[in-house]
Amino acid sequence: MKRVFVILSDQLSSEHPFLKIQLNALTDRLLMVESLPDEEQLKYHPQKILFTFACMRRFAIELRKENPSISLDYVEFSRSNFAEFVNRYSAVEVHFVDPCGAKSLHWIQKNLHAKCIVHANPFFLSDDSMLQAKPPYLMETFYRAMRIKFGILMHEDKPLGGKWNYDEENRLAPLQIWEKNPPEDFLQKDWCDETDVEIYKALEKTLQHFLSQGRFGKFHRPTLPTHARSAQVFLSEFISKRLDFFGPYEDAMIAESVGLFHSGLSPLMNLQIISPREILSAVAAAPDAVPLSSREGFVRQVLGWREFVRLVYLRHEKEYESANFFGFSEELPPLYWGHPTRMNCLSTVVNQVKETSYSHHITRLMVLGNFAILAHTDPHEVNRWFWAVYLDAFEWVVTPNVLGMSQFADGGLFATKPYVSGANYINKMSRFCKKCSYDPKKTLGEDACPFNALYWDFIDTTRKQQAHRASFARRMGMMWSVWEKKADEEKSAIRLQAEASRKRVRLGEL
């Protein structure tokens, strides 16, 4: 019998179960392949491809160095189909660890001649038994159960500090001083050592022509860590330099710093270069001087939200394939691909993504996602864009966050209402509006911020469509009531303004 054990690109863990198997040198092969699933449908950001392949190559180097007896075949980038490389072994069995997504699994198994054996995924902390029996799922319930199970930020059977959630304390607006003296941005520090630089040089030489053809995103090497040792130092720096302010300013947005006080750990965690257990242990052991609200806020993201959305997606991945609660069908606006726009918030954030393949979760949700749903964009177009352009984007994490939380396409499996707002929220939580040609306080007129009319038109549209949905109506009822109190003349003017804005968005004239 010939067996091939494949280590996938997002499973670069030193604890990978295949590294613990006693392989027969005559019949078994350990294999890694630089391949691009769905490249025809998803034109990945150049830095996403460079970073993923660099991390794979560094993993292979470290693996061979630390385990010289392990026989590893490594296939560098080729446009050939993934299955072609595996089929060359004429194997009877091909083994994978579950990639946590139907599309990914289909891509792996497509055209393989051998029997596929899928192993349980050990890289997460929860399983389906931790999720409530049926929707709507409550993240807070799940999160508390996870805190208790793992004993994180707990005192005996009670939450440390007496509260489970400090979210209300973590909504401070950005400081004006940051415009002139922004905090150090982790994306501006180069974490690459000599080995990484050599890896990137080789990749850039091989991929330059391929990645320069009609693709969104700057072609240059990312600066994040690529392997476990540097990831540990990166984690330590986050705890010592940024965790203090992560909590209170996690919703703040400024043009001068892409990462602000966020950790930047999601790309490393989603490739399994560093594990959630390591991160949670380090954050839980942070000095007492670090505010509990910051420690809890970060633990909620890793132990709560990340684990929660994965389980929701695995349980409902079939429904997500066609989910479109509002029935929106507009194409993704050209501005998401870098077409000029006078809306400073969108221009700034899209440019950040173009430059770095990264932006933090509030700019993703309340600028990019917010505008997409208000513009009646097909939610699956939005999902594909997020999946293609972000370093940390994989099927299991992008789809529930975008289709569920951001675009409400799943009708509220876990989000109780759409995350939409007018310009007021962006003006409060950012410095973007100050330098914008549109007025965030105006709803009507040529200089009115498009967010405002689009927001009220969305309120009107959802009221007409979904008033019969009792649970939806409870959360949207207050804003529907505000809309109803507006004069008919004002309503008509807002509808016309919103329609004009959507037309200008489609034409790239906004």
N, C-alpha and C positions, 0 to 999 in steps of 0.2 A: 504494500500500500504506500502511495505517495501522498503526503499531506503538505499543504501550504498554510502558514499562519500569517495573516496580514495585519500589520499595525497601521491603523488609519491615521490620517493627518491630524485629527483632533483628539488623539489618544496617546499623546507623547509623555506618558507617565512612567516614572521609574518603577512604579508598582504595577505596571501592566501585567495581567495574568499570564500572557504568553511568554514573558521573561522568566516565569517560574516553572515552565514546562520543560521536562527533560526531552530534548529533541534528538532524534536519531539522525546522525550526520549523513546516512545513506538515503533515507527516505523522507526526511522532514526539512522544510525550508521556512525561515523567517523572512518576510518580504515587506518592503516599504516602496511605494510608488508615488512619484510626483505626478498627480493627474488632476484634471479640472472637471468635476461633475457639472453637468448642465451649462457648460460654457456657451453653448449656442443661445440659451435663453437668458443667461445671467452674465453680463460683461463685467467681471469682477474688477474692482479698484486695483490698479497695479500694485499698490503697497500691500494690499491684502494677500495677493499671490506671492509677492516677494517675501513677506513676513512668514507666511505659512511654510513655504518651501525652505526658508532659512532655518526656521525652528526644527523642521524635519531633519535637515542635514546636520544641524548641531546635535540633535538627539542621537542620530546614528553615530556621529563621531564619539560622543560621550559614552554611548552604549558599547562600542567596540573597545574603547579605552578601559572601561571599568569591567567589562566582561569579555576578555579576549577569546574565550572558548565558544562564545555564541556565534553561530553562523548566520549572518545577515546579508541578504541580497537587497541592494538599494538601486532603484531605477530612477535616474534623473529625468527631468522633464522631457516629455515627448507628446506630440499631438495624437499619438496612437491611443486607441481605446484601452481603458484600464484592464478590461477582460483579456485583451490580447497578451499582456505580460503574464497574467496568471495562467492562462491556458497553455503557455509554452512549457509549463512543468508537466503537463499531462497528468495532473494530480487527480486522485480519486476524491479527496476531500479538500475544501477550502474553508478555513476557519476565520471568523471575524468576531469582534466584540460588537454588540448591538450599537449602531450609530445613532439611535434615538430619533429616528424619523423615517417615515414611509418613503419619501423621495430618495433619501440617501441610501436606504436599504435596496430600493429598486435599482438605483444606479450601480451599486456594488454587484448585485446578482445578475444584472443584465448581460446576456451572452456568455456567461460562464458555463463551461462544459462539466465541471465537477459538481459534486454534491456540496451545497453550502450549509455549514454548521454555524449557527449564530449563538454566541455565548452571552450570558447576562452581563449587563454593563455595571461595573463595580465603582464607577467614578463619581457617583452621586450619593447623597446621604439619606434619601427617602425612597419609599416605594409606594405603590398604589394604595396600600392599606392605610397610609397616612392621610389620604384625601377623603373629604366627606363623601357620603354615599351618592349624592346626586347634586346637580346644579340647582340654583346658583351657588358656586363655591365661595367660601369666605377665607381670604388669605389670612386674616387675623386669627381665626380659629386654628388653621394649619400652623401658623407661625408660633403660636403659644405652645402647641403640642410638640413642635420641634425643639423649642427652648427647653421644655421639660425633659424630653427624651435625651438631649445631649448635655443638659446641665449647664448651659451657657448663660452667663449673666443672671444666675439664680442664687438665692440664699435659701437653702433647704428647698421647700416646695413653693417659694414665693419669688416673684421677679425682683432682681436687685433694684433698690431704690423705691420699691412699692408700686411701680407702674410698668406695664408691659410695653408701652408705646410712647415715645417722646416726639412724635411727628409734629405736633403743634408748636414745639419749641424750635423746630428746624426749618423755618421759613423766612429767614432774614433777607432783606434786600441787599444788593451789592453796595459796597462802600464807594463813595465818589473818589476817594484817594487812589483807588485801584486803576483809574484811567491813566494816572501819571506814574504810579508805582505799583504795577500789578504783581501779584504773588508769583513766585517761581513756578513755572509750568513744567511738569514732569516730561512733557513731550519735547521740550527744548533742551533736555539733557540727554547726551548720547550714552546709552548703556551698552553699546557694542564694543567688544574687545577685538584684538587683532584677528582672532579666528573668525568672528562674525563678519568683520570687514572683508576678509578674503572670500568668505562664502557669498556675501552680497555682490562682490565684484564678479564672481563667476556667474551668478544668477543674472545680473544685469547684462552681462555680455551675451548670455544665451537668450534672454527674454526681451531685450530692448526692442527689436523689430516687432515681435508679437504683441507686446504690451503698449505699443505706441499707436496702434491702429484704431482710431475712433473710439477711444475709451475715456470715461470720466475718471479724473484723478491724476495727480502729479506722479511722474515716474522718478522716484528716488527712494533710497532705503529708509525704512522706519528706524527709530532709535530705541525702541523698547527692548528689554531683555529677551534673549532667545533660548535660555536654558535654566535649569533649576537653581544653580548657585547664584546667578545674577538676579533671578526672580526673588530669591530670599532677601537679598540686599535691598531690592526695589521695595519689597513689602516692609522691611524695617524702616526705610526712609519715609514711606507713607505714614507709618505709625508715629514716627518721631517728628515729622515736619508738617503733616497735613491733616491727620485724623482729628486733632483738636478742633479744627474749623470745618471739618466735613459736615457735621450735623447742622449747625446753624445756617451754613451757606450752601447746602447741597442743592437748593433750588435756584441759586443766584446764577446769572448769566452775564458775561462781559466779553467784549470783542478782544480784549488784550490778553486773555488767557483761555485757551481751549479747555484745559483740564481743571483749572482752578484748584479746589481742594479735594477733588475726586481721586480715587486710588489708581486708576489705569490698570487694574488687575484683571479686568474681565477678559481681554484677549488671552492672557496667560492662563487664566483659569479654564477658559473654554477650550483651549488646546491641551489641557491637563498637564501643563508644564509645572504648575503649582496647584496644590489641591485645596478645596474649600476647607478641609479639616485644618491644614496648616495655617490658612488665613484666619479662620475663626479662633484658633488657639492663640495666635499672636495678638489679635484684637482684644480678646477676652483678658489677656495678660498685660494689656497696656497699662502704663502707670495710672495711679488714681487721679493724677492731675488732669488726665484727659477726661473731659466731661462725659458723664454717663449718657447724655443725649446723643453724643457723637458715636460712642461705642455701640449703643443700641441701634441707632439709625443705620450703621453699616452692617451690623449683624442681621438686621431685618432684610437688607438687600440680598445677602449671601445665603443665610440659612432659611429665610422666609421666601422672598419673592422668586429667586432663581430656581429653587427646588419646586416651588408651587407651580410656576408656569410650565415647567417641563412635564409635570404629572398631568396637568389639565390638557396639554397638547397631546400627550400619548393616549389619553383616554378619548379624545375627540378629534384626532387627526383626520379622520374621514370627513367629518362635518366641516372642518376648516378648508377643505379643498374647494368648496363652493360657497362658503359663508359670505353673505352680502346683505346684512340686515336692512340697510336703507336702500339697497338697489342702485347705488351710485355707479356710474359707468364712464365718467370722463377720463381721458388720458392723463397721465402724470404730467403736470405743467413743465414746460421747457426749463423754467428756472431751476428745477432740481438737477438738471444736467449742466448747470453753469451758465444758462442764458441770462444776460443782464436783467436785473430788476431794481427798481427804485426803493423797494421795501428793504430797509437796512437790516432788519433782524434776519430775514431769509437770505439775503445776499451774504451776510457775515457768516451764518452757520453753514450754508452750502459751501462757501469758500473754505471754511475750517475743515469740512469733510473732504473736500477736494485736495487740500494740502496735506492732511494727516490721516485720512481714513478713520477719523474718530471725532466724536463730540459727546458730551455727557448726557445723562438720561433726561434731563429737563429740556434741553434744547431739542432733543429728539422728539419728546412727547408734545411739548407746548409751543414749539415753533414749527418744526417740520411736519409732525403728525397732525397737529391742530389745523394748520393751513390746508393740508391735503383733504381732510374730511370736510372742512368748510367749503372747499372748492368742488365738492361732489366727485372726488377722484375714485376710480375703481380701486377698492381696497387691496386687491391682489397686485395691481400695478405698484402700489405703495410698498407692499410687502417685498416684492422682487427687488425694488430699489434699495431698501434697507439691507436686504440679504447680500446684495452685490457690493455695496460701498463700504461697509463697516468691518474693521479688523476682527471684531468679536462676534460676528453674525454667523450663526448656524441655524439650520432648520428648526430644531427643537426650541430654541430661545427666541428667534425672530418672529416666527409665525404667531404664537400666542400674544406676544407683546404688541405686535403691529395690528394683526387682525382682531385681536381681542381687546386689549386695553386702549390702543391708540385710535383705531378706526371703528371700534364697536361693531365689527362685522359679524361677530358671533352672537349678537343680540343680548349679551350680558351673562355669559357663562360665569364670569367672575368679576367683571367691572360693573358697578351698579348704575353707571351713567357714562355717556361719552365725555372724554376729557377735551372739552372745547372751551374757548374763551374768546372775548374780544381783545382789543389792544390793551385794555386796562391791566390785565395780568402781566403781559409782557413789559409794559411800561413800569410796573411796580417792581418786577423781579430782574430787570436788566437795565443796561445803559444804552440799549439799541435805539430806542425811540428818540433820544436826545439828538442824534445825528441823522435822523430820517427826514426825507422830504414830505412825508405824510404826517398828519396831525393825529396822535392817538386819542385825542378827546373829541374828534369829530366823526360823525357817522355818515353825513351827507355832504356832497360837494367834491370838487376835483382833488382837493388836498386832504380829504378824509382818509384815515387809515382803512384799507380794504378789509381788515379783520373785523371791523365793527358791523358794517352792513352784512357781510357774509355770516357773521355770528347770529345776528337777529333773524336773518333769512333761514338759517339752519333751525333755529328755534321754531319758526313758523312751519317749516317743512316737516319737522319731526312731530309737531303737534297734530298736523293733519294726518300723518301716516300712522302714528303709533299711540294715539290717545286711548285706544281700547286696551292697551297693555297696562295692566294695573301696576305692576312693579316698576315699569319704566316711567309711568306717569307720576308715581310718588316722588321720584328723584328729579324729574323735569318739571313738575307741576308749578313750582314757584316761578321759574323763568317763563313758562307758558302764560302764567297769570300776568306777569309784567308786560309781556307782549300784547296780551288782550286789552290791556288798559291804554295802549297807544292809540292815537287817533287814526282813523282810516286813511286819511291823507298821508300821514307819516308812514304807515305800513306800506302803502303803495310806493312811496318814494324809496323806501328801504329795499323793497323787492326789485325795483328797477335798478337801483344802484348795485345790488348784489349780482344781478344778472349781467350787468355791464362789466363788473369786475371779473366774473367768471369768463366772459368772452375775451376780455383783455388778457387774462391769465393764459387762456388757450393759444392766443396769438403771440404771447411773449411780449406784451406791451405794458405790463403793469409796473 
